[in-house]
Amino acid sequence: MTSVDQPLVEIRDLYTEMVTFDGVAKVLNGVTLTIHKGDLLGLVGETGCGKSVTAMSIPRLVPQPPARYPSGEVWFRGENVLDKSGEALREMRARHIGVIFQDPMTGLNPVFTVEQQMVDAILSRQNLLSLGFLPGWLPAQREQRRKASAQAIQLLRRVGIPEPERRIHAYPHEYSGGMRQRVLIAMAIAGKPDLLIADEPTTALDVSVQAQILRLIAELVREIDLTVLLITHNIGLVAQLCNRIAVMYAGNVVEIGSTRQILQAPKHPYTQGLLQAIPTERVARGSLQGVAGSVPNLLDPPSGCRFHPRCVFAMDKCRENFPPIIETETGHQVACVLYENNYE
């Protein structure tokens, strides 16, 4: 159990590699990240920066192999997740962590009804999962599933599925993309988890449905005291929902702070470039800026600060070692040599 002062999640100097046919990709390069109870933390960065691998390392959903962890620790509720396996790992996932995947069909089995999948999810969180829909159940097993089905209907109603008593018997392909995402949210919050990991939950949805999903997550945070880790490349979504932002680049957290600190006074050149790439009413047509270049090949990443090949402020020391994390103000940290001597 977590104490009042103990972080809910603490990732300490985590290195992760992926073994591929082309070589070993150095995906995470010493990630350090802390999430406190009640946080709504947005993890942002370009595609390929290691956001999903970082988040999915918390419930150990990164397949091993091809992944391996040469060093580092992932602490959740006071326990090192990397030391867990088997039943202890499954129980931790079922009782304390909910996950919303980017593609709803990734988390839903097309050959089972929504009811079957939700009931199994609910019972697994209660450690009461029966083995499938078999004839000759004991009365106690039938009662368990009946209660779980009633709870599933309530959850579907809570996330805005119309006529949940009827729709619960449908298959995933009979739902729209937005409704499938709502089903995943309902399954994720079924056991009132300590942590909800939302991996690009609105990417495949249109703008109006995106707004509905974000409002739903915000409401659930207030109602059931959720802690949320939102993974996205859309800083606009983070600004609407999150109270803290962590910026990742090529396997490193390069800046972290409150949403106000990051959006109003970004420190790292990469963060500044991301914000300059966002169109606003104050930006004249044709003058939108961005970050030149692209994310490096992690099979052979740059030495030192991995952003230096794209950084306009790069100097020789940037190529030597990854810069230390520097706190520029309370709660605002940046990994950049520009701030080593209080330079701003």
N, C-alpha and C positions, 0 to 999 in steps of 0.2 A: 504494500500500500504506500501511496505517496504521502509525505508529510506536508505541512502548510508551506514550508520554504523549499521543498524539493521540487525540481522541474518535473513535469509529466514526461517529457522526452528530452534526452540529452545525448546528442551525437558528438563523439569525441574523436577528432583527428582520424576520420574514417577514410581508408583507401579501399577502392574496389577495382578489380580488373575483370575483363571479359576475355576469355580465351576463344579466339576465332581461327578460321583456316588461314587468315592472312597474318596472324600474329596476336599479341596480347594488347588489348586496348586498355589504357589507363583511364578508366571512366571517372572515378572520384579520386581527387588528389589532396586528401587531408581535410575533409569536410568537418566543420565544427558548427553545431546548430543547437539551440536550446528553445524548447517550447514549454511555456508554463500553462497551468490549468486556466482555462478561460480565454486563452489566446485565439485570435483569428489571424493566422499567419499566412501571408501570400508568398509563395516561392516562385519567382519569375526569372525569365531568361529565354534566350533563343532556343529553338529546337536543337537537341543534342548537347545541352549544357549539363545534363545529369540530374535534372529535377526529379523525374520519375524514379530513377534508381535510388536517389537519396530517400525519397518518401517510402518507397516499397521495401527499403531495407529495415524500416521500423517493424512491420509485421513479418519480415523475412519472406516476402513474396517474390524476390529476385531468384530465379532458378539457379541452383548450384549443382553441377556445372550448367552453363558456361561461366557463371560468376564465381569469384573467389574474393575473400577479404584478407589481404596480407597483414593488415594491422588496423587498429582502431576499435572503438566500442560503440554500441548503440544501447543506451539505457532507457527503459520504459517502465514507469511505476517502480523505480528503484531496483530493477533487475536488468542484467545485461542480456539482451535478446540474442546475441550471437552465441551465447552459451546454452540456449534452449533448443530442444528438439522433441520430436514425437508428440505425445499427448500434452505435455506442458506447453508446447508451442501452439498446438491447435486450440487449447483452452484459452490461452491468452488472446489469440485472434478472435475467437468466437465471443468472448465475454467483454472485451475491452476495446476492440478496434473495429470501426466500420470503414468500408472502402467504396467509393463511387468511381467507376472506371470511365474512361473517355468515351468508349463505344459501349452503349448499353447491352448490345448483343454479346459482348465479351463476358459479361457477368450473368447472362441469362441463358439457360439451356433451351434451345428451340423445340425440343421434343417433350418437354414437361409443361403443364399449365402453370400460370402464375401462382395459383393456390398451392400446388405441390411444392414449388420452389420456396415460397414464402413460409409455408408451414415447416419445412425442413430447416430453414434458416432460424426460425423462432425456437424450435425444439433443440437445435444444436446449441443455441445460446443458453438454454435451460438444462443442458446435458440430459435431454430426454428423447433424443432422436431415435425413432423406430426405423427398422430396416424396410423402407419402401412401402408400397401399397399392396400388401399381401392379404389373402383371405384368411379368416380364422384368427384375427387379432384378439387379444385379450380385451375385455371391456375397458380396462384402465388405459390401454393404448389408444382405443377409439376415442375416449374422453379427452385424452391429451391432445389429439389432433383436432378434435372439435373445438376445444378452447383456443388452440393456436390459430385455427381458421378464422374464428371470430375476432381474434386480435389482429390478424392480417387484414381483415375487412376494415377495421378501425384505422389501421395504419394507412391503407389506401385512401380512405376518406380524408385522413389528416393531410396527405400530400396532394390532395386535389383531384383524385381520380373519380370521374362521375359514375354513378351507379355501381359502386364497388361490389355489392352483393352479386351482381351479374358478371361484371367484368373480371372478377377474380378467377373465373373458370376459363378465361380465354388463354390462348397461347401468345408468347411474346410477339410473333409476327402480326398478330391482330391489333397490336398497339402502335400508335405513332411514336416517332423518336422521342418527343418530349414526354409522352406517357411512360415509355420504357424507362427513361431516366428517373421519373418519379417513383416507379416501382423499385429501382435500385436504391434510391434514397430511403424508401420505406423499409427495405430489407436491411440497409446499413444502420438505421436507428432503432431496429426492433428491440435490441437489448439495452438501449440507452448507453452506448459505448462512451468510454472516456475520451477517445480520439476519433475524429472523422477525417479520413484522407480523401479529398476530392481531386481526382486526377483529370484535369481539363474537362470538367463536367458539362460544359456548355458548348464545346467546340463544334459538335455536329448539329447544333440547333440554330433555328433562325433567331433574329434579334429579340423579337417579342417573347419567345419561349425562354431565351437566355435570362431575360429580366425576371420572369416568373420563377425560374429555378433559383436565382440568386436571392430573391425575396423569401422563398421557401426556406433556404438554408439559414438566412438571417433570423427568421422567425423561430426555427428549431433551436438555434444557438441560445436564444433568450428563454425558450420554454423548458428545455431539458438540460441546460448548462453544458452544452457541447464545447469541446476544444476542436478547432478546425485547422487543418493544413490544406490550403488551396494551391494546387499546382496549375500554373497558367503562363502563357507568354503575353497575355493581354493585361497590361497594367491598369487599363480602365476598369476592368472587372475587380481587380484588387482594391482600387481606390474606393469602390462602392461598398465593399464588404469587409475588408480586413483592417485590423488596428495596427499590425506590424507587417513589414515587408523584408524579405531576404532576397538578394539578387545573386544569381549563380552565373558563372561563366566557365565553361570547359572544365567542370569538375571541382570548382572552388566556389565557396560563398565569398563574394568580393565586397559586399556591403549589406548591413542589416540595421534597421531602425524602425521607429514608428512610421506610420503612413505619412504623417505630416512632415517628418524629417526627410524622408526619402523623396517625396514629391516636391517639396518646397526648397530643399537645400541638398540636392544629391552631391555626393563627394567623389565617388569613383568615376573616372572617365567613361567607363562602360555604361554605368547607370545614367550618366548625363546624355550619352548617345541614344540610349533607349527612349528617354523622355523627349529628346529632340525629334525622334521619328514619329511622334504621335501628332496627328493633325488636329489643330484647334482653330477657333475662329480668329485668333490673333496671328496665325501664320499665313502669309500671303501665298497665293497660288504659285506653285513652281519653286518655292523656297524651302520646302520641307527637307530637313537634314536627317541623317541616320548614322550608322556605324559602318565605315568602309570595311570591305573584306568579308570573311565568313569564319564560322567556328572551325578551329584547327582539327586535323585528323588526329584522333586520340591514340592511334597506333604509334604515332611518332610526334607527341606534343612538343610545343616549344619549351625551352628551359626557362627557369625562373618564373616570372609572372606570365601566365599563358596568354594574357591579353596584349602583351607588348608588341607583337607584330601589327596590331591594328590601332595602337594607341598613339595619338599625336604628341603626347608628353613623354614618350618612352626615352629612357636613358640607359647607359651601360649597366648600372646596377640592377635594372629590371630584368636583364637577361641572366643574372647570376643565381638569385634565390627568390623563392616566393616571398613577398613582403609580409611582415607580421601584421596581425590585426591591431588597429589603433582606434581607441575610443576618442572621437572628436568632441563629443558632448554626451551627457548621460543617456545611455541607451542607443547611441548612434555609433556604429563601428564600421571601419573601412579597412580594406587590405590594399594599401597603395603607398609607394615610397614618397609620394608628394606630401604626405602628412607626417613623415618620420621626424621632422624638425619643426613641427607645428606650422608647416607651410600650408597656406590655403590660397 
